[in-house]
């Protein structure tokens, strides 16, 4: 009889090919350490006989297991488990400075047997779906930064919920077992309240939300709510070409391209940050501590973000967490 460590369920009950079921059964047993590196596994003939499967089907499964690095074979030893390696997918939107902090923290907190496939979808649905590689069942765990699109949500729903961690954007946390998210609404609002005494130095607050950003619109809604609550004059710039820095105005920007444009205009117009013009930037990066004596930011802790995401890979504990959004006050506001 085939080793009880391999659990092959419902061999003929759905549309998944039989060879893929064999592959997934061995893959799960190896990844959960039911099989250890060097352990022998049944021969193709033994497996096909015990499960009453064709030899070609089992051969196809074993070939895929070898291609993916789960097993090896030698003439005298037969088939055996290769050195244990766990492959995970880290799929994020784009590579920016604050995401580099997240990435390095994630990598530093992983055990040495984890291989990370680091991909960017750039908010392209076709790219997003192809990078998941769900049909091949290649990844042990999926850490995914999605975006608001129905096809994205459908693609994510096909992943084993125990192996999926949604990060950054809330695409339906009530339906997801594991999530590690930012609060772009109330958390952002609370930070604005903490900075109320600084915003009152200015006649107006302008939220710079350029046409190419994918930052959740929820933040703009809570910005308007904040301004209405405290009787502050506000405006929103949606076209980057319309951005003209004005004296006695505070600016909130969710995009670093616009941050640098604002800084450049301040230099050109000889406007002093924190006095003539206020500036609040979204997402902390190491460089923002040093620009213009420091840029005030609203941000989560991206080192913490990466470390918690790594815990999801290392354990089977459920992660359901909204990271705290904090205001870091510097001279720019």
Secondary structure, 3 states (H helix, E strand, C coil): CCCCCCCCCCCCCCCCCHHHHHHHHHHHHHHCCCCCCCCECCCHHHHHHHCCCCHHHHHHHHHHHHHCCCEEEECCCEEEECCCCEEEEEEECCCCHHHHHHHHHHHHCCCCCEEEEEEECCCCHHHHHHHHCCCCCCCCEEEECCCCCHHHHHHHHCCCHHHEEEEECCCCHHHCCCEEEECCCHHHHHHHHHCHHHHCCCCEEEEECCCCCCCCCHHHHHHHHHHHHHCCCEEEECCHHHCCCCCCEEEEECCHHHHHHHHHHHHHHCCCECCCEEEEEECCCHHHHCHHHCCEEEECCHHHHHHHHHHHHHCCCCCEEEECCEEECCCCC
